[in-house]
Amino acid sequence: MVVEVRRLLHKLRSTAIENFNEPFKGIFDVYEQVPTKGETATKRFALVAVLTYQVVLLYRFEHQTELRVGLKPFLKAA
């Protein structure tokens, strides 16, 4: 029973995280090391990146535009 639950949770996590992880890395160009030094600065970078991503998605949702198409050029233009 525990193994089945663990397998199900792992599958759900993989689907949810991987669908977010790749576009996020592409938008913020973080395929390798992040451009910060130290744990606190890295945490701050990740937090600001996630917040920015969410604000942009909210803006695009409110203006009824495609949510994920052209996010990187949109962010660069802002």
CNS distance restraints for C-alpha pairs under 8 A (distance, minus, plus):
assign (resid   1 and name CA) (resid   5 and name CA) 6.35 0.50 0.50
assign (resid   2 and name CA) (resid   6 and name CA) 6.08 0.50 0.50
assign (resid   3 and name CA) (resid   7 and name CA) 6.04 0.50 0.50
assign (resid   4 and name CA) (resid   8 and name CA) 6.16 0.50 0.50
assign (resid   5 and name CA) (resid   9 and name CA) 6.13 0.50 0.50
assign (resid   6 and name CA) (resid  10 and name CA) 6.02 0.50 0.50
assign (resid   7 and name CA) (resid  11 and name CA) 6.17 0.50 0.50
assign (resid   8 and name CA) (resid  12 and name CA) 6.26 0.50 0.50
assign (resid   9 and name CA) (resid  13 and name CA) 6.05 0.50 0.50
assign (resid  10 and name CA) (resid  14 and name CA) 6.00 0.50 0.50
assign (resid  11 and name CA) (resid  15 and name CA) 6.23 0.50 0.50
assign (resid  12 and name CA) (resid  16 and name CA) 6.16 0.50 0.50
assign (resid  13 and name CA) (resid  17 and name CA) 5.77 0.50 0.50
assign (resid  14 and name CA) (resid  18 and name CA) 5.67 0.50 0.50
assign (resid  15 and name CA) (resid  19 and name CA) 6.12 0.50 0.50
assign (resid  16 and name CA) (resid  20 and name CA) 6.62 0.50 0.50
assign (resid  17 and name CA) (resid  21 and name CA) 5.74 0.50 0.50
assign (resid  18 and name CA) (resid  22 and name CA) 6.30 0.50 0.50
assign (resid  19 and name CA) (resid  23 and name CA) 7.34 0.50 0.50
assign (resid  20 and name CA) (resid  24 and name CA) 6.07 0.50 0.50
assign (resid  21 and name CA) (resid  25 and name CA) 6.17 0.50 0.50
assign (resid  22 and name CA) (resid  26 and name CA) 6.24 0.50 0.50
assign (resid  23 and name CA) (resid  27 and name CA) 6.05 0.50 0.50
assign (resid  24 and name CA) (resid  28 and name CA) 6.22 0.50 0.50
assign (resid  25 and name CA) (resid  29 and name CA) 5.48 0.50 0.50
assign (resid  25 and name CA) (resid  30 and name CA) 4.93 0.50 0.50
assign (resid  25 and name CA) (resid  31 and name CA) 5.78 0.50 0.50
assign (resid  26 and name CA) (resid  30 and name CA) 6.88 0.50 0.50
assign (resid  26 and name CA) (resid  31 and name CA) 7.27 0.50 0.50
assign (resid  26 and name CA) (resid  72 and name CA) 7.95 0.50 0.50
assign (resid  27 and name CA) (resid  71 and name CA) 6.99 0.50 0.50
assign (resid  27 and name CA) (resid  72 and name CA) 5.06 0.50 0.50
assign (resid  28 and name CA) (resid  49 and name CA) 7.36 0.50 0.50
assign (resid  28 and name CA) (resid  72 and name CA) 7.79 0.50 0.50
assign (resid  30 and name CA) (resid  34 and name CA) 5.69 0.50 0.50
assign (resid  34 and name CA) (resid  42 and name CA) 7.06 0.50 0.50
assign (resid  36 and name CA) (resid  41 and name CA) 5.90 0.50 0.50
assign (resid  36 and name CA) (resid  42 and name CA) 5.66 0.50 0.50
assign (resid  36 and name CA) (resid  45 and name CA) 7.51 0.50 0.50
assign (resid  37 and name CA) (resid  41 and name CA) 6.19 0.50 0.50
assign (resid  37 and name CA) (resid  42 and name CA) 6.70 0.50 0.50
assign (resid  38 and name CA) (resid  42 and name CA) 6.21 0.50 0.50
assign (resid  39 and name CA) (resid  43 and name CA) 6.12 0.50 0.50
assign (resid  40 and name CA) (resid  44 and name CA) 6.15 0.50 0.50
assign (resid  41 and name CA) (resid  45 and name CA) 6.10 0.50 0.50
assign (resid  42 and name CA) (resid  46 and name CA) 6.25 0.50 0.50
assign (resid  43 and name CA) (resid  47 and name CA) 6.09 0.50 0.50
assign (resid  44 and name CA) (resid  48 and name CA) 6.07 0.50 0.50
assign (resid  45 and name CA) (resid  49 and name CA) 6.06 0.50 0.50
assign (resid  46 and name CA) (resid  50 and name CA) 6.16 0.50 0.50
assign (resid  47 and name CA) (resid  51 and name CA) 6.11 0.50 0.50
assign (resid  48 and name CA) (resid  52 and name CA) 5.96 0.50 0.50
assign (resid  49 and name CA) (resid  53 and name CA) 6.11 0.50 0.50
assign (resid  50 and name CA) (resid  54 and name CA) 6.21 0.50 0.50
assign (resid  51 and name CA) (resid  55 and name CA) 6.17 0.50 0.50
assign (resid  52 and name CA) (resid  56 and name CA) 6.12 0.50 0.50
assign (resid  53 and name CA) (resid  57 and name CA) 6.23 0.50 0.50
assign (resid  54 and name CA) (resid  58 and name CA) 6.13 0.50 0.50
assign (resid  55 and name CA) (resid  59 and name CA) 6.12 0.50 0.50
assign (resid  56 and name CA) (resid  60 and name CA) 6.12 0.50 0.50
assign (resid  56 and name CA) (resid  75 and name CA) 7.97 0.50 0.50
assign (resid  57 and name CA) (resid  61 and name CA) 5.98 0.50 0.50
assign (resid  57 and name CA) (resid  67 and name CA) 5.84 0.50 0.50
assign (resid  57 and name CA) (resid  68 and name CA) 7.71 0.50 0.50
assign (resid  58 and name CA) (resid  62 and name CA) 6.13 0.50 0.50
assign (resid  59 and name CA) (resid  63 and name CA) 6.30 0.50 0.50
assign (resid  60 and name CA) (resid  64 and name CA) 6.01 0.50 0.50
assign (resid  60 and name CA) (resid  65 and name CA) 5.29 0.50 0.50
assign (resid  60 and name CA) (resid  66 and name CA) 6.85 0.50 0.50
assign (resid  60 and name CA) (resid  67 and name CA) 5.79 0.50 0.50
assign (resid  61 and name CA) (resid  65 and name CA) 6.20 0.50 0.50
assign (resid  61 and name CA) (resid  66 and name CA) 7.56 0.50 0.50
assign (resid  61 and name CA) (resid  67 and name CA) 6.38 0.50 0.50
assign (resid  67 and name CA) (resid  71 and name CA) 7.73 0.50 0.50
assign (resid  70 and name CA) (resid  74 and name CA) 6.16 0.50 0.50
assign (resid  71 and name CA) (resid  75 and name CA) 6.12 0.50 0.50
assign (resid  72 and name CA) (resid  76 and name CA) 6.23 0.50 0.50
assign (resid  73 and name CA) (resid  77 and name CA) 6.07 0.50 0.50
assign (resid  74 and name CA) (resid  78 and name CA) 6.43 0.50 0.50
